[in-house]
């Protein structure tokens, strides 16, 4: 029989964002955050010291002997601190790290917290419910570039975004230790405000549930919320280290939960992340998927009666890709070159089908579809739209890469078909709004906008490349365009031709807008003195064909004199100043 952990991983992977986590104090134990009982024992020791007595090795026995009742966290806390504000101050030392704690790595996010944050970033979990007062989850999420919507009070519950609209919602049912309204005593834990009850009713009704580190002994109101839910649309998984309490056993029976025994929360969430990664690797779009999409495109593109189906095919794929990529964080503390390279490969694998569709579309398509190709690239270019309050980072600029892949595949498809009017539409005829300015795709998605060249030259395998991102595009797109560019030499020439023409267009736009001479250089730049010199070949073509030359008749360049002017400026002011050779 398939074990519970594997079943859980498949459920979560196939239903991204549908499972909520319910997390108790067991999650934070490894971080040195004490449980309620540990706080109780520590407080008893302090009470004994304050009264001038010794409680020995059994503080709870001393307490019972002294006060005639069993030690109880809630009662003790209520006795020592009469108001919520007093309780907040009393508890803060148990949650705030000291200098020694920081040195020893205590009271900091554990492996489990970090795994959860990673899984939130990947979209597996969007709703987290916790009984904990600490802020370890918030810290772990923020380290991954996620600012969760935190609901720890009635006011926050009233003003929060709908769960489905928030990237991550953290519901702290007992409050936050810095807030005077935290719930500690038995009386406080027996009832929630109506607003919190309504929110929990939605979570337990609409989401599957994974419970970890929660004994359910003290949280009577939370238990009632679980029991109130009549529906079980999705499974419940109860993660345990030992035998369950009577309260937990009641909830397991009610939810028909699947029990999974683990060594620790760290081990559990680490195993979940590994299994999900393994499933995702085998769930990546199979080449057959792209082939089926291309087959549909070829059918739809031939007859006008299929124009709606063609539009839906392309826009649906583009929107799915946009939704998949937009949540990826752009601010990651301690970002490494390897992490940047992993993000590049992620963009390539997820964009694969759309890259193939646009390349084939520009090869087989007609004038009627030109706007669709440009609009689709423009949609993905919006991934780079700045986020208010966030500083631009290497991952911010890297969000240009999916649109760059689409731009190149489209341009190569158009050139392979000799369709310069499509190329002109892509380069000049599509306008996107970024940072409050209107820009052509040619200004927006060229490789020089993707990643700082100094960083790109640190990527594994690209350390000694003059044009590392261009080279990566060249290698990545080779198999994607083989159907219509089967010959390797023809592919290389088309790639160089596309890059040279787009560089001249970039120069033209810069001079026209700013009267400033500056333009990028592609792979052709370091081959300028080789036998594969696309610059000289294009110059010869333009001279032989004159005003009938396709880059002129298509509108890619305004006139032959203008093209020659740009080619001369580019040669003298850009290429001749390169220090590559």
Secondary structure, DSSP 8 states (H G I E B T S, - for coil): ---HHHHHHHHHHHTTT-EEEEE-GGGTGGGT---HHHHHHHHHHHHHHHTT---TT-HHHHHHHHHSS---HHHHHHHH--SHHHHHHHHHHHHS--HHHHHHT-SS--HHHHHHHHHHHTTSEEEEEE---S-HHHHHHHHTT---EEE-SHHHHHH---GGGSS-EEEETT--TTSTT---SHHHHH---HHHHHHHHHHHHHSEEEEES---SS-HHHHHHHHH----SS-EEEEESS---HHHHHHHHHHT-EEEE-S-HHHHHHHHHHHHHHHHHHHS--HHHHHHHHHHHHHHHH-GGGHHHHHHHHHHHHHHHHHHHHTS-S--TT--HHHHHHHHHHHHHHTHHHHHHHHHHHHH--GGGHHHHHHHHHHHHGGG---TT----HHHHHTTHHHHHHHHHHHHHHHHTT-HHHHHHHHTS-EEEETTEEEEHHHHSSGGGTS-HHHHTTSTT-TT-SSHHHHHHHHHHTGGGTTT--SHHHHHHHHHHHHHHHHHHHHHHHHHHH--------GGGGGTTSS--HHHHHHHHHHHHGGGSHHHHTTSSS-HHHHHHHHHHHHHHTGGG----
